[in-house]
């Protein structure tokens, strides 16, 4: 039967061994945890007089090899990330132009409106987080964001109507 105190004394050595195998702290911690769990589950098969580190390190190594084989066999075959990376398409010229229009329109807004639009709409902060950063109530964030969006929409609408009334703007004339 495995003595729990002896197992606890071997944790540091097992962790070093796991780090050598995985070369990643998070993976080593996971491997160590799995090893300790298996050691406790199968502690009744531990024979007195056997070296505890030798017995547990064998469990750790076998677990590592099994996990490695599983990763090689399944995860690399079914990992769609390489396929997805090949399928990515750059933004169209139209999207790039629209982005430039929005950025120019944002530049014409007040600093307060630019800041709230940047924090919530671009950086993706939650209202409560933006309120904490700015040191204002959440309700103020909501109303300021609403006014900023309305102001941005107004600027974009004015610029769009100006382009419609001047259809030749921006074209090269030969």
C-alpha positions in Angstrom: 0.0 0.0 0.0 1.3 3.5 -0.9 2.0 5.8 1.9 0.6 9.3 1.2 3.5 11.0 3.0 6.1 9.3 0.8 4.1 10.4 -2.3 4.0 14.0 -1.1 7.8 13.9 -0.6 8.3 13.0 -4.2 6.1 15.8 -5.7 9.0 18.2 -6.4 11.1 15.5 -8.1 8.1 14.4 -10.2 7.4 18.0 -11.2 11.0 18.4 -12.4 10.7 15.2 -14.4 7.4 16.4 -15.9 8.9 19.7 -16.9 11.8 17.9 -18.6 9.2 15.9 -20.6 6.7 18.6 -21.5 8.9 21.7 -21.5 5.8 23.6 -20.5 4.8 24.6 -17.0 1.0 24.2 -17.5 1.4 20.8 -19.3 3.8 19.7 -16.5 1.3 20.6 -13.8 -1.5 18.7 -15.6 0.8 15.7 -16.1 1.8 15.8 -12.4 -1.8 16.0 -11.3 -2.8 13.1 -13.5 0.2 11.1 -12.1 -0.7 11.8 -8.5 -4.3 10.8 -9.1 -3.3 7.6 -10.8 -0.8 6.8 -8.0 -3.5 7.3 -5.4 -6.1 5.2 -7.4 -3.6 2.3 -7.8 -1.8 2.7 -4.5 -2.9 -0.8 -3.4 -0.7 -2.3 -6.2 2.4 -0.5 -4.8 4.6 -3.1 -3.1 6.5 -2.1 0.1 10.2 -1.8 -0.5 9.7 -0.4 -4.0 11.3 3.0 -4.5 8.4 5.5 -4.6 9.9 7.9 -7.1 10.7 5.0 -9.5 7.1 3.7 -9.3 5.5 7.1 -9.7 7.9 8.3 -12.4 7.0 5.2 -14.4 3.3 6.2 -14.1 4.2 9.8 -15.1 6.3 8.7 -18.1 3.6 6.2 -19.3 0.9 8.9 -19.0 3.1 11.3 -20.9 3.6 8.8 -23.7 -0.1 7.9 -23.9 -1.1 11.6 -24.1 1.6 12.3 -26.7 0.4 9.4 -28.9 -3.2 10.5 -28.5 -2.3 14.1 -29.5 -0.3 12.9 -32.5 -3.0 10.5 -33.6 -6.1 12.6 -33.1 -5.5 16.3 -32.5 -3.1 16.9 -35.5 -5.4 15.1 -37.9 -8.5 16.9 -36.8 -7.1 20.3 -36.0 -8.8 22.7 -38.4 -6.6 25.7 -37.6 -4.2 25.1 -40.5 -7.2 24.8 -42.9 -8.8 27.9 -41.4 -5.5 29.9 -41.7 -5.4 29.0 -45.4 -9.0 30.2 -46.0 -8.6 33.6 -44.5 -9.2 36.4 -47.0 -8.0 40.0 -46.7 -10.6 42.7 -46.4 -11.9 44.0 -49.7 -11.1 47.4 -51.0 -14.6 48.5 -50.2 -14.3 47.4 -46.5 -11.0 49.2 -46.2 -12.5 52.4 -47.7 -15.4 52.2 -45.3 -13.1 51.7 -42.4 -11.1 54.8 -43.4 -14.4 56.8 -43.7 -15.3 55.8 -40.1 -11.9 56.6 -38.7 -12.0 60.0 -40.4 -15.5 60.6 -39.0 -14.3 59.5 -35.5 -11.4 62.0 -35.7 -13.9 64.8 -36.1 -15.7 63.9 -32.9 -14.9 65.3 -29.4 -12.1 63.6 -27.5 -14.7 62.3 -25.0 -16.8 60.7 -27.7 -13.7 59.2 -29.4 -12.6 57.8 -26.1 -15.9 56.0 -25.3 -16.2 54.7 -28.8 -12.7 53.4 -28.7 -13.1 51.7 -25.3 -16.5 50.1 -25.9 -16.9 49.6 -29.6 -13.3 48.9 -30.7 -11.5 47.5 -27.6 -14.6 45.6 -26.5 -14.7 46.7 -22.9 -17.9 46.0 -21.0 -19.8 49.1 -19.8 -18.9 48.5 -16.2 -15.2 48.1 -17.0 -15.3 51.3 -19.1 -17.0 53.1 -16.2 -14.2 51.9 -13.8 -11.5 53.1 -16.1 -13.1 56.5 -16.6 -14.2 56.8 -13.0 -17.9 57.5 -14.0 -21.2 55.7 -13.4 -22.3 53.0 -15.8 -25.3 55.1 -16.7 -23.0 57.9 -17.8 -21.1 55.5 -20.0 -24.4 54.4 -21.7 -25.6 57.9 -22.3 -22.1 59.1 -23.5 -21.9 56.1 -25.8 -25.3 56.8 -27.2 -24.5 60.4 -27.9 -21.1 59.4 -29.4 -22.8 56.9 -31.8 -25.4 59.4 -32.8 -22.7 62.0 -33.5 -20.7 59.5 -35.5 -23.8 58.5 -37.5 -24.5 62.2 -38.2 -21.0 62.8 -39.5 -21.1 59.7 -41.7 -24.6 60.7 -43.0 -23.4 64.2 -43.9 -20.3 62.9 -45.7 -22.4 60.2 -47.5 -24.9 62.9 -48.8 -21.9 65.1 -49.8 -20.5 62.3 -51.9 -23.9 61.6 -53.5 -24.3 65.2 -54.5 -20.8 65.3 -56.0 -20.6 62.0 -57.9 -17.3 62.8 -59.6 -15.4 63.4 -56.4 -12.3 61.3 -56.1 -12.2 60.2 -59.7 -9.3 60.7 -62.0 -9.9 62.8 -65.1 -7.8 62.0 -68.1 
